[in-house]
Every structure is written in structure tokens, then in C-alpha cells.
Amino acid sequence: MGVSKLDVLYRRLLLTKLFIRGWGRPEDLKRLFEFRKNDWKSRKDAKNLVSSDYPVYIDKVFK
């Protein structure tokens, strides 16, 4: 079953409105859309989507 153009437009407008009202910066919204539209099935492709200097904090150790 396909997704209607109206549904796609509504979801984009809704997400844009939420970001305008303080959920984040426009750059973050752009990155979200990039993550959604890229086909990153392999680990190599997914690795290129996040910059190498992105801060990562590990606060829990699993045993």
C-alpha cells in the first residue's frame, strides 16, 4: 500500500512546525531527513553518516 502525497506533506509540515517552536536547530532537522532518505544497510555506509568527532558518552556498563 502506497503512502499518499498528502500524508507525506502533512508529516513534513508537522515535523517542521515542531522544530520551529524549539525542538532543535534547522541543521538537526536536515540531518534527520538525511538519515531517513539514505539507504544505509551496510556498516560502512552508516559510519559515514555520523562525523568522526561526534561526542559519545558511555555512562552504563553491561555485564
C-alpha positions in Angstrom: 0.0 0.0 0.0 1.5 3.3 -1.0 1.7 6.5 1.0 -0.4 9.4 -0.2 1.3 12.7 -1.1 -1.0 14.5 1.3 0.3 12.2 4.2 3.9 12.9 3.3 3.3 16.7 3.1 1.4 16.7 6.4 4.2 14.8 8.2 6.9 17.1 6.8 4.9 20.2 7.9 4.2 18.8 11.3 7.9 18.0 11.9 8.9 21.4 10.6 6.5 23.2 12.9 7.7 21.3 15.9 11.3 22.2 15.2 10.5 25.9 14.7 8.9 26.0 18.1 12.0 24.9 19.9 12.7 21.3 19.4 16.0 21.9 17.8 18.1 23.6 15.2 17.3 23.5 11.5 20.6 21.7 10.9 19.3 18.9 13.1 16.1 18.6 11.1 18.2 18.4 7.9 20.3 15.6 9.4 17.1 13.7 10.4 15.9 13.8 6.8 19.3 12.7 5.5 19.1 9.7 7.9 15.6 8.8 6.7 16.3 9.0 3.0 19.7 7.3 2.8 19.8 3.6 2.3 22.4 2.6 4.9 22.2 -1.2 5.1 25.9 -1.7 5.4 28.1 -0.7 8.3 30.4 1.2 6.1 27.6 3.4 4.8 26.2 4.0 8.2 29.6 5.0 9.5 29.8 7.8 7.0 26.6 9.4 8.2 28.0 10.4 11.6 31.1 12.6 11.8 34.1 11.1 13.5 34.3 13.9 16.1 30.7 13.5 17.3 30.8 13.2 21.1 29.9 9.8 22.5 29.4 9.3 26.2 29.1 5.8 27.8 27.5 6.0 31.2 26.5 2.4 31.7 28.4 -0.8 31.6 26.6 -4.0 30.6 27.9 -7.3 32.1 
